[in-house]
Structure formats: C-alpha cells, structure tokens
Amino acid sequence: MVEKKTAAKKAPEKKSGKTVTVRQIRSTARKPKEQEATLRGLGLGKIRRERTLEDTPAVRGMIRAVQHLVEVVEEKK
C-alpha cells in the first residue's frame, strides 16, 4: 500500500492592514546590481514611480537598503 504525501496546509497569514507608499527619487545608474534588484522587488524601476506596499519588516528592510534612492510618501497606521 502506497501512502500519498499531502502538503501541510499553512495557516493564513494575518494582514495588519498597514501600508507604506514609497516613491523612487533617484536613478539606479552607477549603483550596485543588488540595489537595482531591491528596487525591482519593491515594484519600482523608474524615477517618480510610486507603490503602496504592505508594511512588513521585510519591506522596511528593503526600503532601508535603498533609502538614498527612495522616499516614503505616506504612512497609514
């Protein structure tokens, strides 16, 4: 008899409802590729583009890594 392996179900993640809006203010030209990839991960890539993202420690860390290229436009609590 062969047992089927079932994927363990994950508990749904709790969404805090908090968001943060970031805007790219500087170009990635002459910057390390890691910083360009971080901006892409934030959904940015061109100057003056804005994205509203969920306010998580991971997103905050990405913003901190490229803080010289972006600005936080609005924070909702």
GUSE-234757 format. One record per residue (C-alpha): chain; x, y, z. Coordinates in nm, 3 decimals, padded with zeros to 5 digits. Example, Ala and Ser with C-alpha at 12.3 -4.5 7.8 and 13.67 -1.06 7.14 Angstrom:
- chain,X,Y,Z
- A,01.230,-00.450,00.780
- A,01.367,-00.106,00.714
***
This chain:
- chain,X,Y,Z
- A,00.000,00.000,00.000
- A,00.136,00.343,-00.101
- A,00.068,00.645,00.112
- A,00.009,00.974,-00.057
- A,00.206,01.265,00.074
- A,-00.014,01.563,00.134
- A,00.112,01.915,00.156
- A,00.079,02.062,00.501
- A,-00.168,02.346,00.497
- A,-00.035,02.674,00.618
- A,-00.239,02.894,00.843
- A,-00.349,03.206,00.657
- A,-00.122,03.499,00.724
- A,-00.276,03.775,00.928
- A,-00.280,04.100,00.739
- A,-00.225,04.401,00.957
- A,-00.384,04.641,00.712
- A,-00.092,04.880,00.746
- A,00.058,05.006,00.424
- A,00.351,05.222,00.325
- A,00.385,05.417,00.000
- A,00.731,05.461,-00.148
- A,00.844,05.672,-00.442
- A,01.167,05.633,-00.635
- A,01.351,05.967,-00.643
- A,01.690,05.870,-00.788
- A,01.818,05.654,-01.070
- A,01.989,05.318,-01.032
- A,02.256,05.419,-01.284
- A,02.607,05.353,-01.145
- A,02.463,05.173,-00.843
- A,02.531,04.812,-00.741
- A,02.313,04.548,-00.904
- A,02.183,04.444,-00.561
- A,02.026,04.787,-00.515
- A,01.865,04.773,-00.857
- A,01.724,04.430,-00.773
- A,01.591,04.562,-00.442
- A,01.407,04.842,-00.622
- A,01.260,04.586,-00.861
- A,01.149,04.384,-00.561
- A,00.969,04.691,-00.431
- A,00.796,04.727,-00.768
- A,00.994,05.035,-00.870
- A,01.231,05.095,-01.158
- A,01.179,05.443,-01.295
- A,01.201,05.780,-01.123
- A,00.875,05.914,-00.970
- A,00.706,05.574,-00.972
- A,00.507,05.500,-00.656
- A,00.399,05.174,-00.498
- A,00.182,05.110,-00.197
- A,00.309,04.804,-00.015
- A,00.216,04.611,00.295
- A,00.412,04.743,00.592
- A,00.618,04.440,00.697
- A,00.969,04.409,00.840
- A,01.088,04.267,00.507
- A,00.960,04.567,00.312
- A,01.102,04.806,00.572
- A,01.440,04.636,00.536
- A,01.428,04.673,00.158
- A,01.341,05.041,00.192
- A,01.630,05.090,00.434
- A,01.870,04.920,00.190
- A,01.789,05.175,-00.081
- A,01.692,05.472,00.135
- A,01.911,05.704,-00.072
- A,01.707,05.617,-00.385
- A,01.352,05.627,-00.246
- A,01.132,05.832,-00.016
- A,00.840,05.726,00.199
- A,00.542,05.927,00.079
- A,00.273,05.828,00.325
- A,00.235,05.602,00.624
- A,-00.102,05.476,00.741
- A,-00.137,05.340,01.090
***
